[in-house]
Amino acid sequence: MAGTGRGGIHSRQHQEILRLKVCIGIEKFDPKVGGAERYLWDLSHFLAERGHDVAVICMKSAMPLNTSIKVHRVSCMRFPRWARHLCFAIMHYLRARSLRDYVHFSAGNTLYSDVYQPHGGVHRAWFEKDMMRYPDRLIRKFMAIIRMLTLKDMVQRICEWWTFKVAKPEIIAISEMVRRDIIKWFNYPEYRVHIVPNGIDTKRFSPYNAKYRQEVRLRYSIGEDDFVFLFVANNLLLKGLGVLIDACRDLGDLPCRVLVLGGDSYYARMKVKLYGLSGVFVFGGRAEDMERVYPACECLVHPTYYDACSLTVLEALASGIPVITTASNGAAMYIGKGDGLVIPSADPSALSLAMRRLYGSTPRPGLGRVPVFRAHEDVFADVTRIVENYRKEKHTTRRRDGNV
């Protein structure tokens, strides 16, 4: 009986090691808010469905689909934004420290994490690239000083510095570019930065959706034979719409259309009108069926100033259309021969040349080469292994130090 008891104890201890306890930290635990929120929502449900103990520390939450997910809401100031970020970072830190048995996983704006996935990339790298929006060097320096003095930027820099210099978690980078930026800006140990690119739902985003081509073009009053460059973004200026408009001034001899979806910008509309490009650009607002829109166009143009790994680019490639993007986009690593072109950021001339190269030489959507993307389940399985390895190291260290 005694032997059976010891065996039962060892068995339970073994099960506890295998069963992870993961706490997700995110301001808004809601898949409809943004990319990071959707990622952590899906990850938490993936873990919960496999029997792991999942908790969430957040300011606001949608109702989890899995009732085993425990949501810990913290009260924070809502406005201004810098105060909300700082308040949540502090409240998350205090609550997370009371849940020491958990592996803490976050995607930004926190001060306490064991595993960190900077979904938006490195703030300092983003800041440097975003300043390229200002072509004049003196204006660029002036705007950089002004922006660095804002409380919002200060809070973001503090949280990022604390994460890499004090908390020192395991890092999950969604692209090689993000990995390089982390090592460059923070001299972070390379062995602690793991590349786990995002997955794509290839059942949803597929060349087979080209059958909706006519329906989509009728919606936006675009002719069946028009060559359409697609631009998709919420933050139009950061993603390079201004560069695209400048590039189109040199394409007057090409009978093409540019479909702009996502956010809106009075400045962009006025610039299009000023340049006499109103007959070229179509501002279509938000679209809920992007899986149908991609194959209805000939090429995605994404001249972003900075993108950790643009999901828009991956979705377009999975849909069978080529992409023009910049070297400041982590998703550029997916673009091989026949998939599109990679150009410098903030370069309208390079963009117009790239658009000319692809004009007319692009195969009909659905007939191009489609890169192989991993499913979400495979990506989250890799993330789980990283969390498991961290948990084992932590458990081994605590046993060695006599804390268990």
C-alpha positions in Angstrom: 0.0 0.0 0.0 2.8 2.4 0.9 4.5 1.7 -2.5 1.2 2.4 -4.3 0.9 5.6 -2.3 4.3 6.8 -3.4 3.6 5.8 -7.0 0.3 7.8 -6.8 2.2 10.8 -5.5 4.8 10.6 -8.2 2.0 10.1 -10.8 0.2 13.2 -9.6 3.4 15.2 -9.6 4.1 14.1 -13.2 0.6 15.1 -14.3 1.1 18.5 -12.7 4.3 19.0 -14.7 2.6 18.0 -17.9 -0.5 20.1 -17.2 0.5 23.7 -17.8 -0.7 26.7 -15.9 -0.6 29.6 -18.2 -1.7 33.2 -17.5 -2.3 35.5 -20.4 -1.8 39.2 -20.0 -3.7 41.6 -22.4 -5.6 44.8 -21.9 -8.6 43.7 -23.9 -9.3 40.0 -24.1 -11.5 40.2 -27.2 -10.7 38.7 -30.7 -12.5 41.6 -32.4 -10.2 44.3 -31.1 -7.0 43.5 -33.1 -4.3 41.1 -34.2 -2.6 40.6 -30.8 -6.0 40.2 -29.1 -7.1 37.5 -31.7 -3.7 35.7 -31.3 -4.0 35.5 -27.5 -7.7 34.6 -27.6 -7.0 31.7 -30.0 -3.9 30.6 -28.0 -5.8 30.6 -24.7 -8.6 28.5 -26.2 -6.1 26.1 -27.8 -4.5 25.5 -24.4 -7.8 25.2 -22.5 -9.1 22.7 -25.0 -6.0 20.5 -24.4 -6.7 20.4 -20.6 -4.2 23.1 -19.5 -5.1 25.6 -16.8 -5.6 29.0 -18.4 -6.1 32.3 -16.6 -6.3 35.8 -18.2 -5.5 39.1 -16.6 -7.2 41.9 -18.5 -9.0 45.2 -18.2 -11.9 44.2 -20.5 -13.0 40.8 -21.8 -15.4 39.1 -24.1 -17.0 35.9 -22.8 -14.6 33.0 -23.4 -15.9 30.1 -25.4 -14.3 27.7 -23.1 -15.7 28.0 -19.6 -12.6 26.6 -17.9 -10.7 29.9 -18.8 -10.5 32.0 -15.7 -10.7 35.8 -16.3 -9.2 38.2 -13.7 -10.4 41.7 -14.5 -8.4 44.7 -13.2 -9.8 48.2 -12.9 -7.9 50.8 -14.8 -8.2 54.4 -16.0 -9.7 54.4 -19.5 -8.4 57.8 -20.7 -6.0 59.2 -21.7 -4.4 56.2 -23.5 -1.0 56.6 -21.9 -2.6 56.5 -18.4 -4.6 53.4 -19.4 -1.4 51.6 -20.6 0.5 52.6 -17.5 -2.3 51.7 -15.1 -2.8 48.3 -16.7 0.9 47.5 -16.7 1.0 48.2 -12.9 -2.2 46.4 -12.1 -1.2 43.4 -14.2 2.2 43.3 -12.4 0.5 43.2 -9.0 -2.0 40.6 -10.0 0.5 38.4 -11.8 2.9 38.3 -8.8 0.0 36.8 -6.8 -0.2 33.9 -9.4 3.3 32.6 -9.1 2.5 29.1 -10.1 1.6 30.2 -13.6 3.8 30.8 -16.6 2.9 34.4 -17.6 2.5 35.1 -21.3 2.0 38.6 -22.8 2.2 40.5 -26.0 3.1 44.0 -24.8 2.3 46.8 -22.4 3.1 44.7 -19.3 5.9 44.7 -16.8 5.7 41.0 -15.8 6.1 38.1 -18.2 7.9 34.8 -18.5 7.2 34.4 -22.2 6.8 37.5 -24.3 5.5 37.7 -27.9 5.9 41.3 -29.2 3.1 41.1 -31.7 3.7 44.6 -33.0 7.5 44.2 -33.1 10.0 46.4 -31.3 8.8 49.8 -30.5 12.1 51.5 -30.9 12.5 49.9 -34.4 9.0 50.9 -35.3 9.6 54.5 -34.1 12.8 54.8 -36.2 11.0 53.5 -39.4 7.8 55.5 -38.8 9.9 58.8 -38.8 10.7 58.1 -42.4 7.3 59.4 -43.2 8.8 62.9 -43.0 11.2 63.2 -46.0 12.9 66.4 -44.7 15.7 65.5 -42.3 15.2 68.5 -40.0 11.4 68.0 -39.8 12.1 64.3 -39.1 14.3 65.2 -36.1 11.9 67.8 -34.8 9.0 65.3 -35.0 11.0 62.6 -33.3 11.8 64.9 -30.4 8.1 65.9 -30.1 6.9 62.3 -30.2 9.5 61.1 -27.7 8.2 63.7 -25.2 4.7 62.5 -25.3 3.6 60.5 -22.3 2.2 57.7 -24.5 5.6 57.1 -26.1 7.4 57.3 -22.7 5.1 54.6 -21.3 5.7 52.3 -24.2 9.5 52.8 -24.0 9.5 52.1 -20.3 7.4 48.9 -20.6 9.6 47.7 -23.4 12.9 48.5 -21.6 11.6 46.8 -18.4 10.6 43.7 -20.3 14.0 43.2 -22.0 16.3 44.6 -19.3 14.5 43.6 -16.1 12.0 40.8 -16.6 14.1 39.1 -19.3 11.5 36.6 -20.5 11.7 34.0 -23.2 10.9 35.7 -26.5 8.7 34.5 -29.3 9.4 36.5 -32.5 6.9 36.3 -35.3 9.5 37.0 -38.0 13.2 37.0 -38.6 13.1 40.8 -38.8 11.7 41.1 -35.3 14.3 38.7 -34.0 17.1 40.8 -35.5 15.5 44.0 -34.1 15.3 42.6 -30.5 19.0 41.4 -30.6 20.1 44.8 -32.2 18.2 47.2 -29.9 18.5 45.3 -26.6 21.6 43.0 -27.1 19.3 40.1 -26.1 20.8 36.6 -26.0 20.1 34.9 -29.3 19.3 31.6 -27.8 16.3 33.1 -25.9 14.6 34.5 -29.0 12.5 31.8 -30.7 11.0 32.4 -34.2 7.5 31.1 -34.5 5.7 32.8 -37.5 2.0 33.3 -37.4 -0.2 30.7 -39.1 -2.9 31.2 -41.7 -6.3 29.7 -42.1 -5.7 28.3 -45.6 -9.2 26.9 -45.8 -10.6 30.5 -45.5 -7.9 32.3 -47.6 -7.6 30.3 -50.8 -7.2 30.8 -54.6 -10.5 29.0 -54.9 -12.3 32.2 -53.8 -11.6 33.7 -57.2 -15.1 32.5 -58.1 -16.3 35.6 -56.3 -14.3 37.9 -58.5 -17.3 39.3 -60.4 -19.4 39.8 -57.3 -16.6 41.8 -55.6 -15.8 43.9 -58.6 -19.5 44.9 -59.0 -19.5 45.9 -55.3 -16.8 48.5 -55.9 -17.8 49.5 -59.4 -14.6 48.0 -60.9 -14.6 46.6 -64.5 -14.0 42.9 -65.1 -10.9 43.6 -67.2 -9.4 46.3 -65.0 -5.9 45.6 -63.5 -6.5 46.2 -59.7 -3.8 46.9 -57.1 -5.2 46.3 -53.6 -4.2 48.3 -50.5 -5.5 47.1 -47.1 -4.8 48.9 -43.8 -6.4 50.5 -40.8 -3.6 52.9 -40.2 -3.4 54.2 -43.8 -0.4 56.5 -43.3 1.8 54.1 -41.4 1.2 51.4 -44.0 2.3 53.7 -46.7 -0.8 54.9 -48.6 0.9 58.3 -49.1 3.9 56.5 -50.8 1.4 54.6 -53.0 -0.4 57.8 -54.1 3.0 59.4 -55.0 4.0 56.3 -56.9 0.7 56.4 -58.9 1.5 59.8 -60.3 4.1 58.1 -62.5 1.7 55.4 -63.7 -0.6 57.6 -65.7 -0.1 55.6 -68.9 -1.2 52.3 -67.1 -5.0 51.7 -67.1 -5.1 50.4 -63.6 -7.2 50.9 -60.5 -6.2 51.0 -56.8 -8.7 49.6 -54.3 -8.2 51.0 -50.8 -9.9 49.1 -47.9 -9.8 49.4 -44.2 -9.5 52.8 -42.6 -10.2 56.2 -44.1 -8.2 59.4 -44.4 -9.3 62.9 -45.4 -5.7 63.8 -46.1 -5.3 60.8 -48.5 -8.6 61.6 -50.3 -7.5 65.2 -50.8 -4.1 64.2 -52.0 -5.7 61.8 -54.6 -8.0 64.6 -55.8 -5.1 67.1 -55.9 -3.0 64.7 -58.1 -6.0 64.1 -60.4 -6.1 60.4 -59.5 -9.8 60.2 -58.5 -10.5 58.0 -61.4 -7.8 55.5 -60.3 -8.5 55.2 -56.5 -11.5 53.5 -55.0 -12.0 54.0 -51.3 -14.2 51.1 -50.2 -14.1 51.3 -46.4 -14.1 48.1 -44.3 -14.7 44.7 -45.8 -15.8 41.7 -43.7 -15.1 39.1 -46.5 -11.4 39.8 -47.3 -11.0 36.1 -48.3 -13.2 37.0 -51.3 -11.6 40.3 -52.0 -7.9 39.2 -52.4 -8.5 36.9 -55.4 -10.7 39.5 -57.1 -7.6 41.7 -57.4 -4.3 41.3 -59.3 -1.8 42.4 -56.7 -1.5 43.5 -53.1 0.5 46.7 -52.5 1.7 47.1 -48.9 4.5 49.8 -48.8 4.6 49.8 -45.0 7.1 51.8 -43.0 7.2 49.1 -40.4 5.3 45.8 -39.8 6.4 43.0 -37.5 4.8 40.4 -39.9 1.8 41.7 -41.9 -1.1 39.3 -41.7 -2.5 41.1 -44.8 0.5 40.0 -46.8 0.2 36.4 -45.7 -3.5 36.3 -46.5 -2.9 37.7 -49.9 -0.2 35.2 -50.7 -2.4 32.4 -49.4 -5.1 33.7 -51.8 -2.8 33.3 -54.8 -2.0 36.9 -55.6 1.5 38.5 -55.7 2.6 41.1 -53.2 4.7 44.3 -53.3 5.9 45.2 -49.8 9.0 46.7 -48.1 12.1 45.3 -46.4 10.7 46.8 -43.2 8.0 44.2 -43.2 8.8 40.9 -41.4 6.4 39.1 -43.9 8.9 39.9 -46.7 10.7 36.7 -45.7 7.8 34.8 -47.4 8.2 36.5 -50.7 10.2 34.4 -53.1 10.6 34.3 -56.8 7.2 34.6 -58.4 5.5 35.7 -55.2 6.0 39.4 -55.6 8.7 42.1 -55.0 10.4 43.6 -51.9 11.4 47.2 -52.1 12.9 49.9 -49.8 10.4 51.7 -47.6 9.5 55.4 -48.2 10.5 55.1 -51.9 7.7 56.1 -54.4 10.1 55.6 -57.4 10.9 52.0 -56.4 7.2 51.3 -55.8 6.1 52.7 -59.2 8.8 50.6 -60.9 7.7 47.5 -59.0 4.1 48.1 -60.0 5.1 48.5 -63.6 7.0 45.2 -63.4 4.0 43.3 -62.1 1.5 45.0 -64.3 0.5 42.7 -67.1 3.0 40.0 -66.0 0.8 38.8 -63.1 -1.1 35.5 -63.6 -4.8 35.6 -63.2 -5.6 35.3 -59.4 -5.8 31.7 -58.4 -3.2 30.5 -60.9 -0.1 31.9 -59.2 2.2 29.9 -56.9 0.9 29.7 -53.3 3.5 29.6 -50.5 3.0 26.9 -47.9 1.8 28.3 -44.6 1.4 26.5 -41.3 -1.9 26.0 -39.7 -2.8 27.8 -36.4 -2.7 24.5 -34.5 0.9 23.8 -35.6 2.0 27.3 -34.6 0.3 27.1 -31.1 1.8 23.6 -30.6 5.3 25.2 -31.1 4.3 28.0 -28.6 3.1 25.4 -26.1 6.5 23.6 -26.4 8.3 26.8 -25.6 6.1 27.4 -22.6 6.6 23.8 -21.5 10.4 24.1 -21.7 10.3 27.3 -19.6 8.0 25.6 -17.1 10.4 22.6 -16.8 13.4 24.9 -16.3 11.6 26.8 -13.7 10.5 23.6 -11.9 14.0 22.2 -12.0 15.5 25.4 -10.6 13.0 25.5 -7.8 13.7 21.8 -6.9 17.4 22.5 -7.0 17.0 25.5 -4.7 14.7 23.5 -2.4 11.7 25.7 -3.0 9.3 22.7 -3.8 
